[in-house]
Amino acid sequence: MNADETAIYKFLQGYPGVFVSVTEISRRMGARRKFDEDRTWARPILRRMDLDGLLESNEVGEYRLRQKTGEPLPSKKPWASRAFPLAIPR
């Protein structure tokens, strides 16, 4: 993988199981000037990564890291403070 592909891969690791738009990836990964010149500069890179089997896309054209078959999507645990118990004993 080249530098752009590695950076995109690491960026998408922060969003496990979530599809991210091409525009959002282009905005977050590139310099401001690069994004201003072409808002979808990452599209060819993402398409190549999709063909290589690193990413998967949905019908809208958003991308995420390829999920292994049978692997459940990560679930976020609800935040709970230890200072206040969830159930008040009576």
Rosetta blueprint (number, residue, H / E / L):
1 M L
2 N L
3 A H
4 D H
5 E H
6 T H
7 A H
8 I H
9 Y H
10 K H
11 F H
12 L H
13 Q H
14 G L
15 Y L
16 P L
17 G L
18 V L
19 F L
20 V E
21 S L
22 V H
23 T H
24 E H
25 I H
26 S H
27 R H
28 R H
29 M H
30 G L
31 A L
32 R H
33 R H
34 K H
35 F H
36 D H
37 E H
38 D L
39 R L
40 T L
41 W L
42 A L
43 R H
44 P H
45 I H
46 L H
47 R H
48 R H
49 M H
50 D H
51 L H
52 D L
53 G L
54 L L
55 L E
56 E E
57 S E
58 N L
59 E L
60 V L
61 G L
62 E L
63 Y E
64 R E
65 L E
66 R L
67 Q L
68 K L
69 T L
70 G L
71 E L
72 P L
73 L L
74 P L
75 S L
76 K L
77 K L
78 P L
79 W L
80 A L
81 S L
82 R L
83 A L
84 F L
85 P L
86 L L
87 A L
88 I L
89 P L
90 R L
